[in-house]
Amino acid sequence: MKKLNDNGQFKKAIDLYEDQVKKDKNQNTSLAVNQALKSCIELDDIKRGKYIHENLSSTRKKNPFIQANLIRLYMKCGDYEKSKQIFIDSNNKTTNMLNNILKGLADNSRHEEALNLFKEIDIKTDEYTFKFGQLILDRMPKEFHKNIVIITAALQMFIKCGDISKAEELFNAIENKNLFTFSTMMNGFILSKQEQRAIDLFFQIKKPSKAILRIFFNACAQLQTENALTVGKNVFDQLAIDSNESKDVLNMALNMFIKCGDLKSAECLFNRIDRTIICYGSMMKLYNIKDQPEKTLELFQRMKQETLIPDEICYVLLIDALSKIGDLSLGQSFLCGMPKHFLSNSWIQVALIDIWGKVGSPDKSKEVFDMIEHPDRVAFGTMINAYGLNGMGLEAIESFNRIPSNMLDNVIYICALNACSHSALIGQAWEIFEKIPLNQ
């Protein structure tokens, strides 16, 4: 059937399919159904195509390749709602499906519908998506260009396609920009790693909304420069924000202070706001970065006093702080209450291997390591390092020798050599050194 379709013999292809169905409909593969639908589309034989669709099994109806051709089929006969419904109901939406719908809507002058669909759907785009998007904009009646809702949808389309230049060109052409238009363009700049331009655009807005303030603080947080922090602080200091009404804005401002490393401002705001697990985790991370692990432990205790339940991320940060302090009894007292199911988290596993090694309990490190069904290079490297720190060079070498060759990298070689150094295993160190490829 594929060969017949490739040669333009669509009638023969569909006849072959129907002959096979008469003999044994259960023998038809998804590939055969796909080719049959292609034949119907090329022949404009919508009746046959619909019949094929109606007689598909529920499993076949969920096949993304078949769904893509069904979308084309119904688009061709003008049943746009049916095409859209197949697309929306699909659990495996593909770029090809989206492109087929956009093309069908563009060809039938349903520009606003196409833009709205694009705005609602969040899937990967490609050069063909951009091509159809440009086609929609070019064919759109001039009066549509004055409709702020439609033109903002077009702006979102170009941002999603990754063409920030075209988006900016369209944005600059809009005469009466509203707050949503500004927020869309600011988000576009952030998505394209042009955070400074998002910040610059913010200052063109007379009365920014809460949504725009969140985007602005996010841009400052992403930029992480001294200037971005200064600008962000100036804006924040001028705000009269009710902590109960603007939690999202305050949380984003806190995120800015943390990402930019402004501990004093972060602490001040943290104590003012309605704190969440995410806020606690972010502050704990900042204290660890600032080498203040004791503050991390205090926060962990405070979190529990506020009846918040620490998540896996908080425990990873707690273990990191305990590792920096290096006190065995302290580590045991904090970690005894950790939920058992957290032990299946790979980050927690590695963190535990690390801390027990640093506080002189390599046996506990080994217990955790043995729980890992398929250790990765990070787990192996951490276990080798735990042995090395405790003068167990032979055990470190044994672990090193268990590592698959495709996992070996510079970090693991260094861990193994350091372990040999701690145990004065000069000969074994040379053996490992000679195994290191010249390109590493």
C-alpha positions in Angstrom: 0.0 0.0 0.0 2.8 2.4 0.8 4.4 1.7 -2.6 1.1 2.3 -4.4 0.6 5.6 -2.4 4.1 6.7 -3.1 3.4 6.2 -6.9 0.2 8.1 -6.7 -2.0 5.0 -7.2 -4.3 5.8 -4.4 -7.4 4.0 -5.7 -5.5 0.7 -6.0 -4.1 1.2 -2.4 -7.6 1.7 -0.9 -9.0 -1.2 -2.9 -6.2 -3.4 -1.6 -7.0 -2.4 1.9 -10.7 -3.2 1.6 -9.9 -6.6 0.0 -7.8 -7.4 3.0 -10.5 -6.2 5.4 -13.0 -8.5 3.7 -10.7 -11.5 4.2 -9.7 -10.8 7.8 -10.1 -7.3 9.3 -8.1 -8.4 12.4 -5.0 -8.8 10.2 -4.8 -5.1 9.3 -1.9 -3.3 11.0 -1.7 0.3 12.1 0.6 0.9 9.1 -2.1 -0.4 6.7 -4.8 1.8 8.3 -2.5 4.8 8.0 -1.9 4.2 4.3 -5.6 3.6 3.7 -6.4 7.0 5.4 -3.7 8.7 3.3 -5.4 7.2 0.1 -8.8 8.6 1.2 -7.3 12.0 1.9 -5.6 12.2 -1.6 -8.8 10.9 -3.3 -11.1 13.2 -1.4 -13.0 10.1 -0.5 -14.2 11.3 2.9 -17.0 8.7 3.0 -14.6 5.8 3.0 -12.3 7.6 5.4 -15.1 8.1 7.9 -16.0 4.4 7.6 -12.5 3.3 8.3 -12.5 5.6 11.4 -15.8 4.3 12.7 -14.6 0.7 12.5 -11.3 1.2 14.2 -10.7 -0.4 17.6 -10.3 1.8 20.6 -6.6 1.0 20.6 -6.1 2.1 17.0 -8.0 5.3 17.6 -5.4 6.2 20.2 -2.5 5.7 17.7 -0.9 9.2 17.2 0.0 8.5 13.6 -3.5 7.4 12.8 -4.9 10.4 14.7 -2.7 12.7 12.6 -4.2 11.4 9.4 -7.8 11.5 10.8 -7.2 15.2 11.6 -6.1 15.7 8.0 -9.2 13.8 6.8 -11.7 15.8 8.7 -9.9 19.1 8.0 -10.2 18.3 4.3 -14.0 17.8 4.4 -14.4 20.9 6.5 -15.3 19.2 9.8 -13.0 21.4 11.9 -14.7 20.6 15.2 -14.1 16.9 14.7 -10.4 17.5 13.8 -10.0 19.6 16.9 -11.7 17.1 19.2 -9.4 14.3 18.0 -6.4 16.5 18.7 -7.7 17.7 22.1 -8.6 14.2 23.2 -5.3 12.7 22.2 -3.0 11.6 25.0 0.0 11.7 22.6 -0.3 15.1 20.9 2.4 15.6 18.3 3.8 18.6 16.4 2.6 17.0 13.2 -1.0 16.9 14.5 -0.8 20.6 15.5 0.7 21.5 12.1 -2.1 19.7 10.3 -4.8 21.6 12.2 -3.1 25.0 11.8 -2.7 24.4 8.1 -6.4 23.4 7.8 -7.6 26.4 9.7 -5.3 28.8 7.8 -6.4 27.4 4.4 -10.0 28.0 5.5 -9.5 31.5 6.8 -10.2 30.5 10.4 -7.4 32.7 11.7 -8.6 33.6 15.2 -9.5 30.0 15.9 -6.0 28.9 14.8 -4.4 31.4 17.1 -6.5 30.5 20.0 -5.8 26.8 19.6 -2.0 27.6 19.5 -2.3 29.7 22.6 -4.1 26.9 24.5 -1.8 24.0 23.5 1.7 23.6 25.0 3.6 21.2 22.7 6.9 21.4 20.9 6.9 23.4 17.6 9.1 23.1 14.5 9.9 25.1 11.4 6.6 24.0 9.8 4.6 25.3 12.8 6.3 28.7 12.3 5.5 28.5 8.6 1.8 28.0 9.2 1.8 30.6 11.9 3.3 33.1 9.5 0.8 32.1 6.9 -2.1 32.7 9.4 -0.7 36.2 10.1 -0.2 37.1 6.5 -3.7 35.9 5.5 -5.4 37.6 8.4 -7.7 40.5 7.4 -6.2 43.9 8.3 -8.9 44.7 10.7 -7.9 41.7 12.8 -4.5 43.4 13.4 -6.3 46.1 15.4 -7.9 43.4 17.7 -5.6 43.3 20.8 -6.8 39.8 21.8 -6.1 38.3 18.4 -2.8 40.1 17.8 -1.6 39.1 21.4 -2.4 35.5 20.5 -0.2 35.9 17.4 2.5 37.3 19.6 2.3 34.2 21.8 2.5 32.0 18.8 5.8 33.5 17.6 7.3 33.3 21.1 6.4 29.6 21.3 8.0 29.1 17.9 11.2 30.7 19.3 11.2 33.6 16.9 11.7 36.4 19.4 12.6 38.9 16.6 9.3 38.4 14.8 7.5 38.6 18.2 9.2 41.9 19.0 8.4 43.3 15.6 4.8 42.4 16.1 4.8 43.8 19.6 6.2 47.1 18.5 3.5 47.4 15.8 0.7 47.2 18.4 -0.6 50.7 19.1 -2.7 50.2 22.2 -0.7 47.7 24.3 -2.4 46.3 27.4 -0.9 44.7 30.5 -1.3 41.2 29.1 0.6 42.2 25.9 3.4 43.6 28.0 3.5 40.4 30.2 3.5 38.2 27.1 6.5 40.0 25.6 8.4 40.1 28.9 7.9 36.3 29.3 9.1 35.9 25.7 12.4 37.8 26.5 12.9 35.6 29.6 12.3 32.4 27.6 14.9 33.5 25.1 17.4 34.2 27.8 17.1 38.0 27.4 16.2 38.8 30.9 17.7 42.3 30.8 15.3 43.3 28.0 12.4 42.0 30.1 13.6 44.3 32.9 13.9 47.2 30.6 10.4 46.6 29.2 9.0 46.6 32.7 9.9 50.3 33.2 7.8 51.2 30.2 4.7 50.2 32.1 3.0 52.9 34.2 1.0 50.7 36.5 2.3 47.1 36.5 -0.1 44.4 37.6 0.8 41.7 40.1 1.4 39.3 37.3 3.9 41.7 35.7 5.6 42.2 39.0 6.1 38.4 39.3 7.6 38.3 35.8 9.9 41.3 36.6 11.2 39.7 39.9 11.7 36.4 38.0 13.7 38.2 35.3 16.0 39.7 38.1 16.3 36.3 39.7 17.3 34.7 36.4 19.9 37.4 35.6 21.5 37.1 39.0 23.7 40.2 38.6 24.4 43.0 41.1 22.6 45.5 38.9 19.5 43.3 38.6 19.4 42.9 42.4 19.7 46.7 42.9 17.0 47.4 40.4 14.8 44.6 41.9 15.3 45.9 45.4 14.4 49.5 44.4 11.1 48.3 42.8 10.4 46.1 45.8 11.0 48.9 48.3 8.5 51.1 46.5 5.7 48.5 46.7 2.9 48.7 49.2 2.0 45.0 49.2 -0.5 43.3 51.5 1.1 39.9 52.4 -2.3 38.2 52.4 -3.2 39.5 48.9 0.1 39.2 47.0 1.7 35.9 48.2 2.9 35.1 44.6 4.6 38.5 44.2 6.3 38.2 47.6 7.4 34.7 46.9 8.9 35.7 43.6 10.7 38.7 45.3 12.1 36.2 47.9 13.2 34.0 45.1 15.0 37.0 43.6 16.9 37.8 46.8 17.9 34.2 47.2 19.0 33.7 43.7 21.0 36.9 43.8 22.6 35.9 47.2 21.2 38.8 49.2 20.9 37.0 52.5 19.9 40.0 54.6 17.0 41.0 52.4 15.9 37.3 52.0 15.8 36.8 55.8 13.8 40.0 56.3 11.2 39.1 53.7 11.1 35.4 54.8 10.1 36.4 58.3 7.3 38.6 56.9 5.5 36.2 54.6 3.3 33.2 54.8 6.0 30.6 54.6 5.6 27.4 52.5 7.8 24.3 52.1 9.3 25.9 48.9 10.2 29.0 50.8 11.9 27.0 53.5 13.8 24.9 51.0 15.0 28.0 49.2 16.2 29.6 52.4 17.9 26.4 53.5 19.7 26.2 50.2 20.9 29.8 50.6 22.3 29.2 54.1 24.2 26.2 52.8 25.6 28.2 50.0 26.6 30.9 52.5 28.3 28.2 54.6 25.9 28.7 57.5 24.7 25.1 58.1 23.6 25.8 61.7 21.0 28.2 60.3 19.8 25.5 58.0 19.2 23.2 60.9 17.4 26.0 62.8 15.1 26.5 59.8 14.4 22.8 59.6 13.3 22.7 63.2 11.2 25.9 62.7 9.5 24.3 59.7 8.4 21.4 61.8 7.2 23.7 64.6 5.0 25.4 62.0 3.5 21.9 61.3 4.9 21.9 57.8 6.0 18.4 56.6 9.6 18.5 55.1 9.8 17.1 51.6 12.6 15.2 49.9 14.4 18.4 48.8 14.4 19.7 52.4 15.9 16.5 53.6 18.7 16.7 50.9 19.5 20.2 52.1 19.4 19.1 55.7 21.8 16.3 55.0 24.1 18.7 53.1 24.1 21.0 56.2 24.8 18.1 58.6 27.6 16.9 56.3 29.2 20.4 56.5 29.0 20.3 60.3 30.4 16.7 60.5 28.9 15.6 63.8 27.8 12.0 63.9 25.4 12.2 66.9 23.8 15.4 65.5 23.3 13.7 62.1 21.7 10.7 63.7 19.3 12.8 65.8 18.1 14.8 62.8 17.8 11.9 60.4 16.1 9.3 62.6 12.7 10.8 61.8 13.1 10.8 58.1 10.3 8.9 56.3 11.5 5.5 55.1 10.2 5.9 51.6 12.5 8.8 51.1 15.4 6.3 51.0 14.4 5.4 47.5 15.2 9.0 46.3 18.5 9.0 44.4 19.6 12.4 45.7 18.9 11.4 49.3 20.8 8.2 48.8 23.9 10.0 47.6 23.6 12.6 50.3 23.4 9.9 53.0 26.4 8.0 51.5 28.3 11.3 51.7 27.4 12.4 55.2 28.0 9.0 56.8 31.4 8.9 55.1 32.3 12.4 56.4 31.3 11.6 60.0 33.3 8.4 60.2 30.6 5.8 59.5 31.5 4.2 56.2 29.5 1.1 57.1 26.3 3.2 57.1 27.4 4.6 53.7 27.7 1.0 52.4 24.3 0.1 53.8 22.7 2.9 51.8 24.8 2.2 48.7 23.7 -1.5 48.8 20.1 -0.3 48.7 20.6 1.2 45.2 19.6 -1.3 42.6 21.5 0.3 39.7 24.1 2.8 41.0 25.1 5.6 38.7 28.5 7.3 38.5 27.6 9.8 41.2 26.7 7.0 43.7 29.9 5.1 42.9 32.0 8.2 43.2 30.5 9.2 46.5 30.9 5.6 47.9 34.6 5.5 46.8 35.1 8.9 48.4 33.5 7.7 51.7 35.9 4.8 51.8 38.8 7.0 51.0 38.0 9.5 53.8 38.1 6.7 56.3 41.3 5.1 55.2 39.6 2.2 53.5 41.6 2.3 50.3 41.3 -1.4 49.4 37.5 -1.2 49.7 37.5 1.9 47.5 39.5 0.1 44.8 37.1 -2.8 45.0 34.2 -0.5 44.4 36.2 1.2 41.6 36.7 -2.1 39.9 33.0 -2.8 39.9 32.2 0.3 37.8 31.2 -0.3 34.2 33.8 1.2 31.8 31.2 3.5 30.2 30.6 5.2 33.6 34.2 6.1 34.3 35.0 9.8 34.2 37.5 12.3 35.6 35.6 12.6 38.9 35.6 8.9 39.6 39.3 8.6 38.7 40.1 11.4 41.1 38.0 9.9 43.9 39.8 6.5 43.4 43.3 8.2 43.3 42.5 10.2 46.5 41.4 7.0 48.2 44.7 5.4 47.4 46.5 8.5 48.6 44.7 8.4 52.0 45.7 4.8 52.5 49.3 5.1 51.0 48.5 2.6 48.2 51.1 3.9 45.8 51.2 0.8 43.5 47.4 0.6 43.2 47.3 4.3 42.4 49.7 3.8 39.5 47.6 1.0 38.2 44.5 3.2 38.2 46.4 6.2 36.7 47.6 4.0 33.8 44.0 3.1 33.0 43.0 6.7 32.5 42.5 7.4 28.7 44.7 10.0 27.2 41.6 12.2 26.3 40.6 12.5 30.0 
